[in-house]
Amino acid sequence: MSWEKLYASRMSQIAPSDIRERMKLLGDRRLIQLGVGLPDPAVVPYPQIAQAAADIFADPDLARASMQYGPSEGYEPLRAWLVDYMGTLGVPCEPENIMLVGGSQQGFDFIGKLLISPGDPVMVEAPSFIGALRAFDGYEPAYRLLPPDASAWDVATVGPAKFCYASPEFRNPTGTCLTLDERHRLVDLATTAGMLLVEDGCYEKLRYDGETLPSLQSLDVARSGGIENSRVLYTNTFSKTISPSLRVGWVAGPSELIRKLVLIKQGGDLVSSTLNQMIALRVAANYLTESVEAGRRLYRARRDTMLAALTAHMPADVTFTRPDGGLYVWLELPPSIDGDEFAIRALEKHGVSTISGTSFYPVEPRRNTLRLSFSLASDAEIEEGVRILAALVGEMRDARHAGR
Ligand SMILES: Cc1ncc(COP(=O)(O)O)c(C=O)c1O
């Protein structure tokens, strides 16, 4: 049976994610995982999660609440905790400025539903987080790419858009950040273009070196006199600091936009798991600092191992980023090498999982690019994996030159 003609037009834009496909291979112990950016189980706070659940079930009132529907906006004590958290990021706000979502991925879907009609211009960095692109794809946007050079960030050059999705901190996939000047310029562009900014703060806590910079939202709140006048919708998550399985993330922004997003959540899943939000609150309130510190220690060391291995083994015509945080390094391979072909060959012939860079562009992919993650593999695996990839670069480049 062919179902093609029954599908909605939006399905033509929805393609499988390379990352989700790679995750299916996670059980395979023979692979060296330099593909997906999953938190290492060593830094998931299992005892604190277990204790939080035990405390909830030991108290009859909390236990009843935990097994019940809750408000679509989210578990009130967690919203209140997030008000304080956002304050530490330079964003004074109230509970009505915050809604809980089932991971920031759900936030992107709801934001797409709120803002994108088919054909609407939506601006994204290139490359951008594939999950956000997949969420927006379903609403059939016409993508515009934010030029890499901030001197071109004016409406005359980039045109108007409904919003611009940006990750100022250790973006997935490149690991790079926006400079302070670029943050100011992006807020300027949003103001003159009359568009919203959708700021992804996913890796905000995973900084290993350098100075913390203000978020786009905090800059805009300071300029506009408060969150109600700000044009930034900020998303963040406990996925990288506690556990992705809780599926607890949040969106912060002007209360009018939050109210609309809550209506969308009521048509989506009504409410995020009350139990998971209660657990997230307890672990965040009692243990977030330690949990983040454990992550930083582990990932900083792995980042150093990966950069040392890349420096030692990669041929001179491969360039790579040197991230101060996050979980990823971005490679530019020699121009003759296609990232898709490279990633398939690395996986199938050499047992090294990577993600082709082409997946991270909504249009006009740079084909000779590759994302590596250092979150999950041991130091020895990173060293071995990078050595194998470096040899593969040489092999594929030489084959191209020889016309094979
Ligand atoms: C940049 C970025 N934003 C958001 C997410 C999704 O996070 P969540 O688990 O909260 O949906 C990820 C997950 O890898 C990510 O890399």
The ligand as a Tripos MOL2 file, in Angstrom:
@<TRIPOS>MOLECULE
LIG
   16    16     1     0     0
SMALL
NO_CHARGES

@<TRIPOS>ATOM
      1 C1         21.7790   22.6370   21.1200 C.3       1 LIG1
      2 C2         20.7570   21.7200   21.6920 C.ar      1 LIG1
      3 N1         19.5650   22.2050   22.0410 N.ar      1 LIG1
      4 C3         18.6110   21.4180   22.5470 C.ar      1 LIG1
      5 C4         18.8090   20.0630   22.7020 C.ar      1 LIG1
      6 C5         17.6640   19.1890   23.1500 C.3       1 LIG1
      7 O1         17.6210   19.0520   24.4770 O.3       1 LIG1
      8 P1         16.3930   18.3980   25.2340 P.3       1 LIG1
      9 O2         16.8390   17.0900   25.7280 O.co2     1 LIG1
     10 O3         16.0940   19.3810   26.3140 O.co2     1 LIG1
     11 O4         15.2280   18.2810   24.2990 O.co2     1 LIG1
     12 C6         20.0420   19.5040   22.3750 C.ar      1 LIG1
     13 C7         20.2820   18.0600   22.5400 C.2       1 LIG1
     14 O5         21.2730   17.5100   22.2110 O.2       1 LIG1
     15 C8         21.0330   20.3550   21.8490 C.ar      1 LIG1
     16 O6         22.2280   19.8790   21.4810 O.3       1 LIG1
@<TRIPOS>BOND
     1     1     2 1
     2     2     3 ar
     3     2    15 ar
     4     3     4 ar
     5     4     5 ar
     6     5     6 1
     7     5    12 ar
     8     6     7 1
     9     7     8 1
    10     8     9 2
    11     8    10 1
    12     8    11 1
    13    12    13 1
    14    12    15 ar
    15    13    14 2
    16    15    16 1
@<TRIPOS>SUBSTRUCTURE
     1 LIG1         1 GROUP 0 **** ****
